[in-house]
């Protein structure tokens, strides 16, 4: 195990080196021009030419009109800012200019269903309402397939009568892989998958080589899609992301779906997704985000701004398995989306440790893991190889192997699809396979075609789904909710590889993959469904409806409770009629930012309104933001104490009465005042106070309760979780919005070439 750890450590180093090739700007020549975003907040009032203003600023710093024209990449118009190639000295000069909020390096972010919609109770009978055709979902992704039967694209104008209303593409770094299309067309598959999950048409008979056969459909088949291609084989550049937000806002989309994010925390005014989503919110557009695939570690959640909807990934009642059958009759069931049929034929079985490629510097301690390039083709060719870890199968495939049986306990709750017959069994079963190999003169095995089994434990949040607490604002609970994101089948680009091997030459129209990238478009589709029914609702109201009506997730399955699943699993049908909503607008979020330490000067730039004032910039808790959940971060050794103010808006019957129900765990108390709310009109607002108290706590993990506003006829129930947990004031103060944590690099096994787990 020690040598395995050393191997993984070396792989971490390789991954870090690759990361720095893209992101470590500080190591570059100071005189080399790199793409940066000059963010200046909201668009100024009155007559304003973004292109002229930004060109003039660049001319003043760079010294000539020709240099300014050559440097400029994007001039953002829906808000104020531009992207340009700048030297370190030019970055410094722009950073010191009045009117500039932040100069942001062009970081490279990464990409974070026949059954899934039915599993959450959103059956085909519920969709297809005529108003859905008035809703447009804008996706920031890898593009989409133009002529797929589920997501056929017609380039036309927003709000037209066509299903797919158009696509744009962005590449500020001008980097292209040989597989990339210089167009909105999708060569990765990811964008086709997410867009069809959100709003794909109904297509019967969809499957992945016969697996998961059924009718594929998006959440809102009647809605329309606008694709903004910001992700390529190398990842997703922040300047491109902001350009896409800029265009999506100007195009008038209703929901923006973003299945990508950073691996490390960024301040709100440095995070391009938070910036773009803020200006989208100002224009009445809700942004739905993936929570990230860095779980199950705490503080790993991505996309944590309170004006966005952050979505974790959970399972559905279906899992994919493949059986390995040994020559002695033993059968082992493992996780795999195995599309290969060996027709029961047995092949010689070999242990990877017996097939070291010594010419490549390998040894049995390395080849036992079947790492690509370290396998001896003379010994592997024509055989099934037993490997002592989870890998992508390319090590065996490139050495001429027939298939692979992998033993690993690290991933037990989702499956991969491989470029050859493969299955992943438990480590204990692996010991039995190895014993068979070592005690049998001519060991043999076969791998059976994949099967679909019922997962009776579903739903539960999958291990890779990123967890809270919120790394920047601990008093805002993230993720907000969870949605199906495990083994999801949806449309795929036939030019994209169908397995974890990006050189897999096969072609498919549908693929099964996992990730918060898959759960995000489920929430985006649900948000579009609510928007279609309530076109006048604000982004915060739609988000509140989805959160307060979410289906409860079993806490016994999750030791990290709401840090894993937020308010629960989305329930689009119930979200149409939440009864009450926690609404919020730009002013509420500005007050929140003031308490995060942003001053009046910065706030006025962000809002474009010189009347905006921060009465206090002393960092403190976010207890008075009108959020649909409650999070109390208690400094280690201090008593439990928090007072939250909230306001609910009646969106149910005009004459309605609500009583509060409370649940709590031993160790703290929740009180609500008043405990009864009476409404006489639709749109009427009522405020209340939630007080959370308890003794001093130290080193306490998350504990939680809830408050539920229940109508007198029991028809409406708006539930909000209440979580309490310990935090340390150092080294990363939870009340310091500028604190940054360093990137964490984890095991790169099964990672795609641009760092995404199983293309998610």
C-alpha positions in Angstrom: 0.0 0.0 0.0 2.9 2.3 0.7 4.2 1.9 -2.8 0.7 2.5 -4.2 0.6 5.7 -2.2 3.9 6.8 -3.7 2.6 6.1 -7.2 -0.5 8.2 -6.6 1.7 10.9 -5.1 3.7 11.0 -8.3 0.5 11.2 -10.3 -0.6 14.1 -8.2 2.7 15.9 -9.1 2.1 15.2 -12.8 -1.5 16.6 -12.5 -0.2 19.7 -10.6 2.4 20.3 -13.4 -0.3 20.0 -16.0 -2.5 22.4 -14.0 0.3 25.0 -13.8 0.9 24.8 -17.6 -2.6 26.4 -17.9 -3.1 28.4 -14.7 0.1 29.4 -13.1 0.4 32.9 -14.7 2.9 34.1 -12.1 5.5 31.8 -13.6 5.2 33.3 -17.0 7.4 36.1 -18.4 6.2 39.4 -16.9 6.3 41.0 -20.3 4.3 38.3 -21.9 0.7 39.2 -22.6 -1.9 36.9 -21.0 -5.7 37.2 -21.2 -7.2 39.0 -18.3 -10.7 40.2 -17.4 -11.1 43.9 -16.4 -14.3 43.9 -14.5 -16.0 47.2 -13.8 -19.4 46.3 -12.5 -22.7 47.1 -14.0 -23.3 49.0 -17.2 -23.4 52.8 -16.5 -26.7 54.6 -16.8 -27.5 56.6 -19.8 -25.8 56.6 -23.2 -22.8 54.3 -23.1 -20.7 52.6 -25.8 -18.9 49.7 -24.2 -16.7 49.1 -27.2 -15.6 52.7 -27.5 -15.0 53.1 -23.7 -13.0 49.9 -23.4 -10.9 50.6 -26.5 -10.1 54.1 -25.1 -9.0 52.6 -21.8 -6.7 50.1 -23.5 -5.3 52.8 -25.8 -4.4 54.9 -22.8 -2.5 52.1 -21.1 -1.0 50.3 -24.1 -0.1 53.6 -25.9 -1.7 53.2 -29.3 -5.0 52.4 -31.0 -3.4 49.5 -33.0 -2.1 47.9 -29.8 -5.5 48.3 -28.1 -7.3 46.7 -31.0 -4.9 43.8 -31.1 -5.1 43.3 -27.3 -8.9 43.4 -27.0 -10.7 40.0 -26.9 -14.2 40.8 -25.7 -16.0 44.0 -24.8 -18.9 43.0 -22.5 -22.0 45.1 -22.9 -24.7 43.6 -20.6 -22.4 44.7 -17.7 -19.2 46.7 -17.8 -15.9 45.1 -18.5 -13.7 43.6 -21.1 -11.1 40.9 -21.7 -7.7 41.7 -23.2 -4.2 40.4 -23.4 -2.1 42.3 -20.8 1.4 42.2 -19.3 1.9 42.2 -15.6 2.6 45.9 -15.6 -0.6 46.7 -17.6 -2.5 44.5 -15.2 -1.2 46.6 -12.3 -2.1 49.9 -14.0 -5.7 48.7 -14.7 -6.0 47.4 -11.1 -5.2 50.9 -9.8 -7.7 52.7 -12.0 -10.8 54.3 -10.6 -13.8 52.4 -11.7 -12.2 49.0 -11.9 -13.5 46.4 -9.5 -11.1 43.6 -10.2 -8.6 42.5 -12.8 -9.0 38.7 -13.1 -6.6 36.3 -14.7 -8.1 34.0 -17.4 -8.3 30.9 -15.2 -9.2 27.7 -16.9 -12.2 26.1 -15.1 -13.4 22.5 -15.7 -16.6 20.8 -16.6 -17.9 19.7 -13.4 -32.5 10.4 -19.2 -34.8 7.6 -19.6 -35.3 7.1 -15.9 -34.2 10.0 -13.8 -37.2 12.3 -14.3 -39.6 9.6 -13.5 -37.6 8.7 -10.4 -38.2 12.1 -8.9 -41.9 11.9 -9.6 -41.8 14.2 -12.7 -43.6 11.9 -15.1 -44.3 12.5 -18.8 -47.9 13.4 -17.8 -46.6 16.5 -15.9 -44.7 18.0 -18.9 -45.6 19.4 -22.2 -47.6 22.4 -21.1 -48.0 25.0 -23.7 -46.2 27.8 -21.7 -43.0 25.8 -21.8 -42.5 26.9 -25.3 -42.0 30.4 -24.1 -39.1 29.5 -21.9 -35.4 29.4 -23.1 -32.6 27.7 -21.2 -29.2 29.0 -22.0 -26.4 26.5 -21.4 -22.7 27.4 -21.0 -21.0 24.2 -22.0 -19.1 22.3 -24.8 -21.6 23.1 -27.5 -24.2 20.7 -28.9 -24.8 18.4 -31.8 -26.6 20.2 -34.5 -28.7 17.4 -36.0 -29.3 15.0 -33.1 -32.9 13.7 -33.0 -33.3 14.8 -29.4 -31.6 18.2 -29.7 -31.7 19.2 -33.3 -30.4 22.8 -33.7 -31.8 25.5 -35.9 -29.9 28.8 -35.9 -32.5 31.5 -35.5 -33.4 34.3 -33.1 -34.3 34.1 -29.5 -38.0 33.7 -28.7 -38.8 32.3 -32.1 -41.0 29.3 -32.8 -38.1 26.9 -33.2 -37.0 24.3 -30.6 -33.3 25.1 -30.6 -32.8 28.8 -31.0 -29.1 29.0 -31.7 -25.5 28.7 -30.6 -22.4 30.8 -30.1 -18.8 29.8 -29.4 -15.9 31.5 -27.5 -12.2 30.8 -27.3 -10.2 33.7 -25.9 -6.9 31.8 -25.7 -7.2 30.6 -29.3 -6.2 27.1 -28.3 -7.7 24.3 -30.3 -7.1 20.5 -30.1 -7.3 18.5 -33.3 -10.6 17.2 -32.2 -12.1 20.6 -31.5 -14.7 22.2 -33.9 -14.3 26.0 -34.4 -18.0 26.3 -34.1 -20.9 25.7 -31.7 -20.7 22.0 -32.6 -20.0 19.6 -29.8 -16.9 17.4 -30.1 -16.8 16.5 -26.4 -20.4 15.2 -25.8 -20.9 17.0 -22.5 -22.9 19.9 -23.9 -25.2 17.6 -25.9 -25.8 15.5 -22.8 -26.6 18.4 -20.5 -28.9 20.3 -23.0 -30.9 17.1 -23.8 -31.2 16.4 -20.0 -32.7 19.9 -19.4 -35.0 20.2 -22.4 -34.5 17.4 -25.0 -37.4 16.1 -27.0 -39.0 12.7 -26.2 -37.3 10.0 -28.2 -38.4 6.3 -27.7 -35.9 3.5 -27.9 -32.9 5.3 -26.7 -30.1 3.2 -25.1 -26.4 2.8 -24.7 -25.7 -0.4 -26.6 -29.0 -1.8 -25.3 -28.5 -0.7 -21.7 -31.0 1.7 -20.1 -33.4 1.3 -23.0 -36.4 3.5 -22.9 -37.8 6.9 -23.9 -35.2 9.7 -23.5 -36.6 13.1 -22.6 -35.6 16.3 -21.0 -37.3 17.9 -18.1 -39.2 20.4 -20.2 -39.4 19.1 -23.8 -41.4 22.1 -24.8 -38.8 24.6 -23.8 -36.0 25.8 -26.1 -32.3 25.8 -25.8 -29.5 28.4 -26.5 -26.0 27.0 -26.4 -23.0 29.1 -25.5 -19.9 27.0 -26.2 -17.2 28.1 -23.6 -15.5 24.7 -23.0 -13.0 22.9 -25.1 -10.7 20.0 -24.8 -8.4 22.0 -22.5 -11.2 23.3 -20.3 -13.3 26.5 -19.9 -11.7 30.0 -19.9 -13.1 32.6 -17.5 -13.1 35.3 -20.1 -15.2 33.1 -22.4 -17.6 32.3 -19.5 -18.2 36.0 -18.9 -18.7 36.7 -22.6 -21.3 33.9 -22.7 -23.1 35.4 -19.7 -23.0 38.8 -21.5 -24.6 37.4 -24.6 -27.1 35.2 -22.8 -28.4 38.2 -20.8 -28.6 40.3 -24.0 -30.3 37.4 -25.8 -33.1 37.3 -23.2 -32.8 33.7 -22.0 -34.9 32.7 -18.9 -32.6 30.2 -17.1 -28.9 29.8 -17.4 -27.4 26.3 -16.8 -23.7 26.1 -15.9 -22.2 22.7 -15.4 -18.7 23.8 -14.6 -16.6 25.5 -11.9 -13.3 26.1 -10.2 -11.6 23.6 -7.9 -10.7 26.3 -5.3 -12.6 29.1 -3.6 -12.7 32.6 -5.3 -14.0 35.8 -3.8 -17.4 36.9 -5.3 -15.8 39.7 -7.3 -13.2 37.4 -8.8 -15.4 34.5 -9.6 -16.6 34.8 -13.2 -19.7 32.6 -12.7 -20.7 34.6 -9.6 -20.2 37.8 -11.5 -22.1 36.7 -14.6 -24.9 35.2 -12.4 -25.2 38.4 -10.4 -25.9 40.4 -13.6 -28.2 37.7 -14.9 -30.1 37.9 -11.6 -30.5 41.7 -12.1 -32.1 40.9 -15.4 -34.5 38.4 -14.0 -32.5 35.2 -15.0 -31.8 32.4 -12.6 -28.4 30.7 -12.9 -28.3 27.0 -12.0 -24.9 25.6 -11.1 -23.2 22.3 -10.5 -21.8 21.9 -7.0 -18.6 20.2 -8.2 -17.1 16.7 -8.2 -14.5 17.1 -5.4 -16.5 15.2 -2.7 -16.8 13.8 -0.2 -14.4 16.3 1.3 -15.8 19.2 3.3 -15.5 22.8 2.0 -15.3 21.4 -1.5 -18.5 22.9 -2.9 -18.2 25.1 -5.9 -20.5 27.9 -7.1 -21.6 29.1 -3.7 -22.9 32.6 -4.4 -26.3 33.1 -2.8 -27.9 34.4 -6.0 -27.3 31.1 -7.7 -28.9 27.7 -7.4 -26.2 25.1 -6.4 -27.0 21.5 -7.2 -25.5 18.3 -5.7 -25.7 14.9 -7.4 -27.7 11.9 -6.1 -28.6 8.5 -7.3 -31.7 7.1 -8.9 -33.1 3.6 -8.4 -30.9 2.1 -11.1 -27.3 0.9 -11.2 -25.2 -0.8 -13.8 -23.2 -4.0 -13.0 -21.2 -6.6 -14.9 -20.2 -10.0 -13.7 -16.8 -11.7 -13.9 -16.9 -15.5 -14.1 -13.8 -17.4 -13.3 -12.8 -20.8 -14.7 -13.6 -22.5 -11.3 -17.2 -21.2 -11.4 -16.8 -18.3 -9.0 -18.9 -15.3 -10.0 -18.2 -11.8 -8.9 -20.5 -8.8 -9.5 -18.9 -5.4 -10.1 -19.8 -1.9 -11.1 -19.6 -1.3 -14.9 -21.5 0.0 -17.8 -20.2 -2.9 -19.9 -21.3 -2.7 -23.5 -19.1 -5.6 -24.8 -20.4 -9.1 -25.4 -17.9 -12.0 -25.1 -20.6 -14.5 -25.6 -19.5 -16.5 -22.5 -16.1 -17.3 -24.1 -13.3 -17.7 -21.5 -9.9 -16.3 -21.9 -6.6 -16.8 -20.1 -6.5 -14.7 -16.9 -3.3 -13.0 -15.7 -2.4 -10.8 -12.8 -1.1 -7.3 -13.7 1.9 -7.9 -11.4 3.0 -10.7 -13.7 3.1 -8.4 -16.8 5.5 -5.6 -15.9 7.0 -3.7 -18.8 10.5 -3.6 -17.6 11.6 -1.6 -20.7 9.4 1.2 -19.5 10.8 1.2 -16.0 7.9 -0.7 -14.5 8.0 -3.4 -11.9 5.4 -5.8 -10.5 4.6 -3.2 -7.8 3.6 -0.8 -10.6 2.1 -3.1 -13.2 -0.2 -4.6 -10.6 -2.3 -1.5 -11.1 -2.3 -1.8 -14.9 -1.3 1.8 -15.4 -1.1 2.8 -19.1 2.3 2.3 -20.6 3.6 0.0 -17.9 2.1 -3.3 -19.2 4.0 -6.0 -21.1 2.2 -6.6 -24.3 3.8 -10.0 -24.8 2.2 -11.3 -21.6 -1.1 -9.4 -21.8 -2.1 -9.9 -25.4 -5.2 -12.0 -25.7 -5.8 -12.2 -22.0 -8.1 -10.8 -19.3 -6.0 -8.9 -16.8 -6.7 -8.6 -13.1 -5.7 -5.2 -11.8 -5.5 -4.1 -8.1 -6.9 -0.6 -8.6 -9.5 1.3 -10.6 -8.1 2.6 -13.9 -9.6 3.5 -17.3 -8.7 0.2 -19.0 -6.3 1.8 -21.5 -3.2 0.1 -19.9 -4.7 -3.3 -20.7 -6.2 -2.3 -24.0 -3.0 -0.8 -25.4 -1.1 -3.9 -24.4 -3.5 -6.1 -26.4 -5.6 -7.4 -23.5 -9.1 -8.7 -24.0 -10.6 -7.3 -20.8 -9.9 -6.3 -17.3 -11.2 -7.1 -13.8 -10.4 -4.3 -11.4 -10.5 -4.5 -7.6 -11.0 -1.3 -5.7 -13.2 0.0 -2.8 -12.7 3.7 -3.4 -15.7 4.1 -5.7 -18.7 2.0 -4.8 -21.7 4.1 -5.8 -21.5 4.8 -9.6 -20.2 3.1 -12.7 -17.9 4.0 -15.6 -18.1 2.9 -19.2 -14.8 1.5 -20.6 -13.2 0.9 -24.0 -13.0 -2.8 -23.5 -14.9 -5.5 -21.4 -14.4 -4.5 -17.8 -15.8 -4.6 -14.3 -14.8 -3.2 -10.9 -15.2 -5.6 -8.0 -14.6 -5.1 -4.3 -11.1 -5.4 -2.9 -12.1 -8.5 -0.8 -13.4 -10.2 -4.0 -10.2 -9.2 -5.7 -8.2 -11.2 -3.1 -10.2 -14.2 -4.1 -9.5 -13.6 -7.8 -5.8 -13.2 -7.1 -5.8 -16.4 -5.0 -7.4 -18.2 -7.9 -4.8 -16.9 -10.3 -1.8 -17.9 -8.1 -3.1 -21.4 -7.2 -4.3 -22.4 -10.7 -2.1 -23.7 -13.4 -4.1 -22.2 -16.3 -6.6 -19.7 -14.8 -9.3 -18.4 -17.1 -12.2 -15.9 -16.9 -14.9 -14.1 -18.9 -16.8 -10.9 -18.4 -20.5 -10.8 -19.0 -22.5 -8.1 -20.8 -23.6 -5.3 -18.4 -26.9 -5.6 -16.6 -29.3 -3.0 -15.1 -30.2 -3.6 -11.4 -32.6 -1.8 -9.1 -30.9 0.3 -6.4 -33.2 0.1 -3.5 -31.1 2.5 -1.4 -31.7 5.5 -3.7 -31.7 8.4 -3.4 -28.5 9.2 -1.7 -25.8 11.8 -2.5 -23.0 10.2 -4.5 -19.5 10.1 -3.1 -17.9 12.5 -5.7 -20.5 15.2 -5.1 -18.9 18.2 -3.5 -19.8 19.1 0.1 -20.3 22.1 2.2 -19.7 24.1 4.3 -19.6 27.2 2.1 -15.9 28.1 1.9 -16.5 31.9 1.6 -19.7 32.6 3.5 -20.4 29.9 6.1 -23.8 31.3 7.0 -25.2 30.5 3.6 -25.9 26.8 3.3 -24.5 25.2 0.1 -25.3 23.1 -1.9 -29.0 24.3 -2.1 -30.5 20.9 -3.1 -29.7 17.7 -4.9 -30.9 16.2 -8.2 -30.2 13.0 -10.2 -26.6 12.9 -11.3 -25.5 9.3 -11.3 -25.6 7.0 -14.3 -27.7 9.3 -16.4 -28.4 8.5 -20.0 -28.9 11.4 -22.5 -28.0 12.4 -26.0 -24.3 12.3 -27.0 -22.3 13.6 -29.9 -21.3 10.6 -32.1 -17.9 12.2 -32.8 -17.1 12.2 -29.1 -15.7 9.0 -27.5 -18.3 7.1 -25.6 -16.1 5.9 -22.7 -13.5 7.2 -20.2 -10.8 6.6 -22.9 -10.8 9.7 -25.0 -9.2 7.7 -27.9 -12.2 5.3 -28.0 -13.1 5.2 -31.7 -16.7 4.0 -31.2 -19.7 6.2 -31.9 -23.0 6.5 -30.0 -26.1 8.7 -30.0 -26.7 8.3 -26.3 -24.3 7.9 -23.4 -24.5 7.1 -19.6 -22.3 9.3 -17.4 -22.3 10.7 -13.9 -21.5 14.0 -12.3 -22.9 17.2 -10.8 -22.8 18.3 -14.4 -25.7 15.9 -14.9 -27.7 17.0 -11.8 -27.4 20.7 -12.7 -29.5 20.5 -15.9 -32.1 18.5 -14.0 -32.5 21.5 -11.7 -32.3 23.9 -14.7 -35.2 22.0 -16.4 -37.2 22.1 -13.1 -36.5 25.9 -12.9 -37.7 26.4 -16.5 -40.9 24.4 -15.6 -41.6 26.7 -12.7 -40.7 29.8 -14.8 -43.2 28.7 -17.5 -46.0 28.5 -15.0 -45.0 31.7 -13.2 -43.3 34.0 -15.7 -43.5 36.9 -13.3 -41.6 35.2 -10.5 -38.1 36.4 -9.7 -35.0 34.2 -9.8 -35.0 34.1 -6.0 -38.7 33.1 -5.9 -38.1 30.2 -8.3 -35.1 29.1 -6.4 -37.1 29.3 -3.1 -40.0 27.2 -4.6 -37.5 24.5 -5.6 -35.8 24.4 -2.2 -38.8 24.6 0.1 -40.7 21.9 -1.7 -37.8 19.5 -2.1 -38.3 15.9 -1.1 -36.6 15.0 2.1 -33.4 12.9 1.8 -32.7 10.2 4.5 -30.2 11.7 6.9 -29.1 8.2 8.1 -27.4 7.7 4.7 -25.3 10.9 5.0 -23.1 11.8 8.0 -22.6 15.2 6.6 -26.4 15.8 6.3 -27.3 19.0 4.6 -23.7 19.7 3.5 -24.3 16.8 1.1 -27.9 17.4 0.0 -29.0 20.9 1.0 -32.8 21.2 1.3 -33.4 17.8 -0.4 -34.1 16.3 -3.8 -35.9 18.5 -6.4 -39.6 17.9 -6.8 -40.7 20.0 -9.8 -44.4 19.1 -9.5 -44.6 20.4 -5.9 -42.5 23.5 -6.7 -45.3 24.8 -8.9 -47.3 25.5 -5.7 -45.0 26.3 -2.8 -47.6 28.4 -1.0 -44.9 30.8 0.3 -41.6 31.9 -1.2 -38.5 33.6 0.2 -38.0 36.4 -2.3 -34.9 38.5 -2.7 -33.7 41.2 -5.1 -30.5 43.1 -6.0 -30.8 45.3 -2.9 -30.8 42.3 -0.7 -27.7 40.9 -2.3 -26.0 44.3 -2.1 -26.6 44.4 1.6 -25.2 40.9 1.8 -22.0 42.0 0.0 -21.6 44.9 2.3 -21.6 42.6 5.2 -19.0 40.5 3.4 -16.6 43.5 3.6 -17.2 45.2 0.2 -17.2 49.0 0.5 -19.5 51.6 -1.0 -17.1 52.4 -3.9 -17.0 48.8 -5.1 -20.7 48.3 -4.6 -21.5 51.4 -6.7 -19.4 50.0 -9.5 -21.0 46.6 -9.3 -24.5 48.0 -9.3 -23.9 51.0 -11.6 -25.9 53.0 -9.1 -24.2 55.9 -7.3 -27.0 55.9 -4.7 -25.9 52.5 -3.4 -24.4 52.8 0.1 -22.9 50.4 2.6 -23.8 51.5 6.0 -21.3 49.1 7.4 -18.5 47.1 5.8 -17.5 45.3 9.0 -17.5 41.6 8.0 -20.1 39.6 9.9 -22.7 36.9 9.6 -25.3 36.8 6.8 -28.2 36.1 9.1 -30.6 38.7 7.5 -30.3 37.7 3.9 -33.8 36.4 2.9 -32.5 32.9 2.1 -34.7 29.7 2.0 -32.4 27.9 4.4 -30.6 28.6 7.7 -26.9 28.0 8.4 -25.2 28.9 11.8 -21.4 28.7 11.9 -20.3 28.7 15.5 -16.7 29.6 16.3 -15.1 26.7 18.2 -15.7 27.0 21.9 -18.4 29.6 21.7 -22.1 29.1 22.5 -24.7 28.4 19.9 -26.4 31.7 19.1 -28.0 33.2 16.0 -30.9 35.4 15.2 -32.2 35.2 11.6 -34.8 37.6 10.1 -36.9 36.3 7.1 -39.8 37.5 5.0 -42.1 35.2 3.1 -44.4 36.2 0.2 -47.8 34.6 -0.2 -48.0 32.9 -3.7 -50.9 30.6 -2.7 -54.6 31.4 -2.1 -55.4 35.0 -1.2 -56.9 34.1 2.2 -54.5 31.7 3.9 -53.1 31.0 7.3 -49.8 29.2 8.2 -48.5 27.7 11.4 -44.8 26.9 12.0 -43.6 23.4 12.8 -40.1 23.0 14.1 -37.8 19.9 14.4 -34.5 20.0 16.1 -31.7 17.7 17.4 -30.5 17.4 20.9 -28.0 20.2 21.7 -29.7 23.3 20.4 -33.1 25.0 20.4 -35.1 26.7 17.6 -37.7 29.3 18.4 -39.8 31.2 15.8 -41.7 34.5 16.4 -44.5 34.8 15.4 -45.6 31.2 15.1 -48.7 32.1 13.0 -48.9 34.0 9.8 -52.1 35.2 8.2 -52.4 36.5 4.6 -55.4 38.2 2.9 -54.0 38.8 -0.6 -51.6 37.1 -3.1 -48.2 38.9 -3.0 -48.6 39.9 0.7 -45.4 39.7 2.7 -45.0 38.7 6.4 -41.8 38.7 8.4 -40.6 36.5 11.2 -37.6 35.8 13.4 -35.8 32.5 14.0 -33.6 32.3 17.1 -31.2 29.4 17.4 -29.5 28.9 20.8 -27.5 26.3 22.7 -24.5 25.7 24.9 -20.8 26.2 24.0 -19.7 23.6 21.4 -16.3 22.5 20.3 -15.3 20.3 17.4 -19.0 19.5 16.7 -19.8 18.2 13.2 -23.0 19.4 11.5 -26.3 18.9 13.3 -29.6 20.0 11.9 -33.3 20.7 12.3 -35.9 22.5 10.3 -38.8 24.9 10.3 -41.9 24.3 8.2 -44.7 26.7 7.4 -47.8 24.7 7.0 -51.1 26.0 5.7 -54.3 25.5 7.7 -55.6 23.0 5.1 -52.2 21.2 5.0 -52.1 21.8 1.2 -48.9 23.9 1.3 -45.7 23.2 3.2 -42.6 25.4 2.9 -39.7 23.7 4.6 -36.3 25.2 5.4 -33.4 23.3 7.0 -31.6 24.7 10.0 -27.9 23.6 10.4 -25.5 24.2 13.2 -21.8 23.4 13.1 -18.3 24.4 14.4 -15.7 26.5 12.5 -12.3 27.7 13.3 -11.4 31.4 13.0 -8.0 30.5 11.6 -6.2 29.9 9.2 -9.1 30.7 6.9 -11.5 33.0 8.7 -15.1 32.1 7.9 -15.9 35.8 8.0 -13.2 36.9 5.7 -14.6 37.0 2.2 -11.2 37.5 0.7 -9.7 34.4 2.3 -8.5 31.9 -0.3 -7.8 28.2 0.1 -5.2 26.6 -2.1 -6.3 24.1 -4.8 -6.5 20.5 -3.6 -5.4 17.8 -6.1 -6.9 14.4 -5.6 -6.5 11.1 -7.2 -6.5 11.5 -11.0 -7.6 8.0 -11.8 -10.5 7.9 -14.3 -10.0 11.6 -15.2 -10.6 12.8 -18.7 -7.9 14.7 -20.6 -9.2 18.1 -19.3 -9.5 16.9 -15.8 -13.2 16.0 -15.6 -14.3 12.8 -13.9 -15.9 10.6 -16.4 -16.7 13.5 -18.7 -19.0 15.1 -16.2 
